[in-house]
Amino acid sequence: MKRITLHLAGPVTVAGPSLQDLTPASMKSRGVLALLGTSHHLRASRAKLQDKLWSQRGADQGAASLRQALTEIRRSFGSYRDAVLSGSGWAALDPEQVGVALSPDAALVNPDLVEFAEDLDIRDPEFEDWIREQRQYFAAKWRKRGTPATLQAQPAHLALIIVKTPPGNSDISALADMILRDGAERAASFVPAHIFEDNAAFDDHPHALKLSCQAVGSRQHASLQFTVTRSGTQQQIWNRSVTGPLDSLTPQFDAFSGALTLAILNAGWGTPADDPYDNILSLRDVFSFSHDRLLKAEFLLDRNDSDKDEAIRLALRAYIRNTMLLERFADDPFEMLAEATEFATRAMELDPQNAVALSVASMIACRNRNVDLALDLAQQAEQADANNPLSRYSLSSALTEAGDDERAFQEAIKARAGPITALSPATWLMRCAVTAVRAHRLDEALRFSNMAHGYSPNYRPALRFIAALEFRRGNEPATADALQRLQLLEPDFSLKLMASDTYPVATLRTSGLLEVTKSGLF
């Protein structure tokens, strides 16, 4: 049971079990609480805390200031001082004792008038950037809602309830049940999910997705009608009907199962009747290129209510960080890469046979330039589940790093074939574009880049490729248009920046396609 509540909507305050005020007096100490209260498991590295609050001081001075702040927090907590934890290189609040209130109480105050940690005005550039992003994120969240919420208040996993197909023709019912089970298990390999086959689960999981099939007919003529319904509201969110000879339907097992999986992942999970913005998370958010949607996905995935699906949750959080590095959303790329590496490694250790965990670990190994490890992990992912598009994606990435460009291209093409890629077409199209450049298929690379841009106009990698490849063709108007779009998405963009070693265009750089940076078109 939580004994202390840390309130971050409005002024930073700490209340004890009898509502006594336990808030530390100094602003820097309250800044530490704001950082810990929004961190995974309420825990952060000392380096991160020092960097955000004492970035303009030397390392020794920053470490001493942090120790002083932690001492003040313990003192203000009084008899609950053991709720402040620390160790070599980290500090935390005990999640068993501390609850974090991250939303205003709509019954008492208009959310539009509340600001995240509104009393904090800490003159450190790193903290100012961080809190500005947090305030923007929570302001958007609170405008969409009007009910109180706390961290870990809602289930952070997807509950799937399989309704056994009514008995009839045994062959038809067996096929329907196998498709329902396979579709659910495929979804559970991508996202944190619990599968139930007991109708009593309806009462325990009012916001679950109910998977069912009406199956009638005979071997000569069978009819299957699959539906996905929200158990609480009975809202039907997907259905598909197929009719034909049973012998012709059985070979389409993978297609039906894949379509069901896509419908489940599209639906997302959470509590739609209460708060669509806060509590519904689709895999589309994880695969998006929007800073706000990525932060939302990270927020919801951070709400760990079960160790059962921790491996998938950590893998998806590592994937989000990989995207944020690619999109230049990271305040500190080195710290974010370290977090991604830690999450990917832990996910793989927790579930060494999970294709998603292995695939993401391979991607992070690529980013760390550990080519042999990346290739080995990708091959393990493919062995675990060759039909998982992330397995083929990671194998294509590892083959690119290993210099096997033609095979990397072929694997990228195969990766696009799965139905799950419809969640984020631009992701797989850009993998095709990258491998096409490496394989000297430049016209195909431009075609794939334009397709990716069509699906996601704000996807920066596609615009980078379009600018470079159109300039190579001599199409200056298209080049200038792509560069201008990049500048709108990246306020600090310049041709000089694009030419620098730190800008994320390694494939264009190694392929000699950065002549655009000398064009003077922008």
Disulfide bonds with the S-S distance in Angstrom:
none
